[in-house]
Amino acid sequence: MTKEQAQKMVCDAGIRLVNAGLTAGTWGNISVRIDDTYMAITPSGGEYVSMKPEDITIVNMIDNTYEGKKPSSEKSLHIAVYMDRKEINAVVHTHSTNASVVAAARREVPPVLDDLAQIAGPTVKCAAYALPSTKGLVKKTMKALKGRNAALLANHGAICLGRDVEEVFTCCEVLEKGCKAFIEAEFLGGAKEINKFEASLMHQIYLKKYSKIRMDEK
């Protein structure tokens, strides 16, 4: 992938997230892996609706230097994901409404929906609180993401991972829907979760079979 292709992908993803109601204004950040050295990420304070591909920052993940505008303050979290998870090629950090509500309650989201278990993982853990843009946030978030493609950030928001932009966007949508279902089910006598073993199995089948078919077709 070229740097220009990655910049366009990030720019288009930002507009798509706004149109889907998953973020607004300058909240959150999006990145795409270019290769083992570079990633493209939204600039600090950039408005998604007015952003252009050339506004997207190119970051060297090895030495932390960058080309263009100042990158998002959460760039270290994105770098940590790409360094630790070689299969991941797109990362989105959102402040979507329902995910933020559950993050404010510091609750772990159980496998209340099939698609949540398949795409995000057997549960969605909530990373312990840490100040934004700190090493503590990176460490705690990476711990919560282990074996999963999504996590909540206590009193902050959520992070979703994907093997491409389409998958990470789907993960964001499913996480928001799953958090909404969890919140509302709690008011109906309590959310009833899928068996943890079955939830883990569904996630593995998704990763190794169903989603692989789509990835192979690209």
C-alpha positions as CSV (number, residue, x, y, z in Angstrom):
1,M,0.0,0.0,0.0
2,T,1.3,3.5,-0.8
3,K,1.2,6.4,1.6
4,E,-1.3,8.1,-0.6
5,Q,-3.6,5.2,-0.6
6,A,-3.5,4.9,3.2
7,Q,-4.1,8.7,3.6
8,K,-7.3,8.4,1.4
9,M,-8.5,5.3,3.4
10,V,-8.1,7.1,6.7
11,C,-9.8,10.3,5.4
12,D,-12.8,8.3,3.9
13,A,-13.1,6.3,7.1
14,G,-13.4,9.5,9.2
15,I,-16.3,10.8,7.1
16,R,-17.9,7.4,7.2
17,L,-17.7,7.3,11.0
18,V,-19.3,10.7,11.3
19,N,-22.1,9.7,8.9
20,A,-22.8,6.6,10.9
21,G,-23.0,8.6,14.1
22,L,-20.0,6.8,15.7
23,T,-18.0,10.0,16.3
24,A,-18.3,13.7,15.9
25,G,-16.1,16.8,15.4
26,T,-12.5,16.0,16.3
27,W,-13.2,13.1,18.8
28,G,-11.3,9.9,18.4
29,N,-8.7,8.9,15.9
30,I,-8.2,6.5,12.9
31,S,-5.1,4.8,11.5
32,V,-4.1,2.4,8.8
33,R,-0.9,0.4,8.6
34,I,1.1,1.1,5.5
35,D,3.9,-1.5,6.2
36,D,6.0,-2.6,9.1
37,T,7.5,0.9,9.4
38,Y,4.8,3.4,8.6
39,M,1.2,4.1,9.4
40,A,-1.2,6.9,8.3
41,I,-3.2,8.5,11.2
42,T,-5.6,11.4,11.7
43,P,-3.9,14.6,12.7
44,S,-4.4,16.1,16.2
45,G,-7.5,18.2,16.4
46,G,-8.6,17.5,12.8
47,E,-12.3,17.8,11.9
48,Y,-13.3,14.7,10.0
49,V,-15.9,16.4,7.7
50,S,-13.3,18.9,6.4
51,M,-10.3,16.7,6.3
52,K,-8.5,15.9,3.1
53,P,-6.2,13.0,2.3
54,E,-3.2,15.3,2.3
55,D,-4.1,16.3,5.9
56,I,-3.5,12.7,7.2
57,T,-0.2,12.3,9.0
58,I,2.4,9.7,8.1
59,V,4.1,8.3,11.2
60,N,7.3,6.2,11.3
61,M,6.5,3.6,14.0
62,I,10.1,2.8,14.6
63,D,11.6,6.2,15.5
64,N,8.3,8.1,16.2
65,T,9.0,10.8,13.6
66,Y,6.2,12.0,11.3
67,E,5.5,13.7,8.0
68,G,2.9,16.4,7.8
69,K,0.7,17.7,10.5
70,K,1.1,16.8,14.2
71,P,-0.4,13.3,14.6
72,S,-3.1,12.3,17.0
73,S,-2.1,12.4,20.7
74,E,-3.0,8.7,20.9
75,K,-0.5,7.7,18.2
76,S,1.5,5.6,20.7
77,L,-1.5,3.4,21.3
78,H,-1.9,2.8,17.6
79,I,1.8,2.0,17.2
80,A,1.6,-0.5,20.1
81,V,-1.3,-2.3,18.5
82,Y,0.5,-2.6,15.1
83,M,3.7,-3.8,16.8
84,D,2.0,-6.4,18.9
85,R,-0.7,-7.6,16.5
86,K,0.9,-8.2,13.1
87,E,-2.5,-9.3,11.6
88,I,-4.1,-5.9,12.4
89,N,-4.0,-3.2,9.6
90,A,-6.6,-0.7,10.8
91,V,-7.4,0.9,14.2
92,V,-10.2,3.2,15.3
93,H,-10.6,4.9,18.6
94,T,-14.1,6.3,19.1
95,H,-16.2,8.1,21.7
96,S,-19.4,6.6,20.5
97,T,-22.4,7.1,22.8
98,N,-23.3,3.6,24.1
99,A,-19.7,2.4,24.3
100,S,-18.8,5.6,26.3
101,V,-21.7,4.9,28.7
102,V,-20.5,1.4,29.4
103,A,-16.9,2.7,29.7
104,A,-18.1,5.3,32.2
105,A,-19.6,2.5,34.3
106,R,-16.4,0.6,33.9
107,R,-18.3,-2.6,33.0
108,E,-17.1,-5.5,31.0
109,V,-19.5,-6.3,28.1
110,P,-20.5,-10.0,28.2
111,P,-21.3,-11.9,24.9
112,V,-24.9,-10.7,24.7
113,L,-25.1,-10.9,20.9
114,D,-23.7,-13.4,18.4
115,D,-22.1,-10.9,16.2
116,L,-20.4,-9.1,19.1
117,A,-18.8,-12.4,20.2
118,Q,-17.8,-13.3,16.6
119,I,-16.2,-10.0,15.7
120,A,-15.1,-8.4,18.9
121,G,-14.3,-11.5,21.0
122,P,-15.7,-13.6,23.9
123,T,-16.1,-10.4,26.0
124,V,-15.3,-6.8,25.6
125,K,-13.1,-5.8,28.6
126,C,-12.9,-2.4,30.0
127,A,-9.3,-1.2,30.4
128,A,-8.5,0.3,33.8
129,Y,-8.5,4.1,33.9
130,A,-5.4,6.0,32.8
131,L,-4.9,9.6,31.7
132,P,-5.3,10.0,27.9
133,S,-2.2,10.0,25.8
134,T,0.0,8.3,28.4
135,K,2.1,5.1,28.6
136,G,-0.3,4.0,31.3
137,L,-3.2,4.1,28.9
138,V,-1.3,2.2,26.3
139,K,-0.3,-0.6,28.7
140,K,-3.8,-1.0,30.2
141,T,-5.5,-0.9,26.8
142,M,-3.2,-3.5,25.3
143,K,-3.9,-5.8,28.3
144,A,-7.7,-5.4,27.8
145,L,-7.3,-6.1,24.0
146,K,-5.5,-9.4,24.5
147,G,-7.4,-12.1,22.4
148,R,-9.9,-9.5,21.3
149,N,-10.6,-6.9,18.6
150,A,-12.2,-4.4,20.8
151,A,-11.9,-2.9,24.3
152,L,-13.5,-0.1,26.3
153,L,-11.3,2.6,27.9
154,A,-12.6,3.5,31.3
155,N,-14.3,7.0,31.4
156,H,-13.0,7.6,27.9
157,G,-14.3,5.6,25.0
158,A,-13.5,2.5,22.9
159,I,-11.0,1.1,20.6
160,C,-11.6,-1.4,17.7
161,L,-9.2,-3.3,15.5
162,G,-9.5,-4.9,12.1
163,R,-7.5,-6.6,9.4
164,D,-8.7,-3.9,7.0
165,V,-10.7,-0.7,7.2
166,E,-14.0,-2.6,6.4
167,E,-13.5,-5.0,9.2
168,V,-12.6,-2.3,11.8
169,F,-15.6,-0.2,10.7
170,T,-17.9,-3.3,11.2
171,C,-16.3,-3.9,14.6
172,C,-17.1,-0.3,15.6
173,E,-20.8,-0.7,14.5
174,V,-21.2,-4.1,16.2
175,L,-19.6,-2.8,19.4
176,E,-21.9,0.2,19.6
177,K,-24.9,-2.0,19.0
178,G,-23.7,-4.6,21.5
179,C,-23.2,-1.9,24.2
180,K,-26.7,-0.5,23.5
181,A,-28.2,-4.0,23.8
182,F,-26.3,-4.6,27.0
183,I,-27.4,-1.4,28.6
184,E,-31.1,-1.9,27.7
185,A,-31.1,-5.6,28.6
186,E,-29.9,-4.6,32.1
187,F,-33.1,-2.7,32.5
188,L,-35.2,-5.7,31.5
189,G,-34.0,-7.9,34.3
190,G,-30.4,-8.3,33.4
191,A,-28.5,-9.2,30.2
192,K,-28.3,-13.0,29.6
193,E,-24.9,-13.9,28.1
194,I,-23.9,-16.6,25.7
195,N,-21.8,-19.3,27.2
196,K,-18.1,-18.1,27.3
197,F,-16.8,-21.3,25.6
198,E,-19.3,-20.9,22.8
199,A,-18.5,-17.2,22.5
200,S,-14.8,-18.0,22.2
201,L,-15.5,-20.6,19.6
202,M,-17.6,-18.3,17.5
203,H,-14.8,-15.7,17.6
204,Q,-12.2,-18.3,16.5
205,I,-14.5,-19.5,13.7
206,Y,-15.0,-16.0,12.5
207,L,-11.3,-15.3,12.4
208,K,-10.3,-18.5,10.8
209,K,-13.2,-19.3,8.5
210,Y,-16.0,-16.8,7.7
211,S,-13.9,-13.6,7.6
212,K,-11.0,-15.4,5.9
213,I,-13.3,-16.1,2.9
214,R,-13.9,-12.4,2.6
215,M,-10.2,-11.5,3.0
216,D,-9.2,-14.1,0.4
217,E,-11.7,-12.6,-2.1
218,K,-10.0,-9.2,-1.9
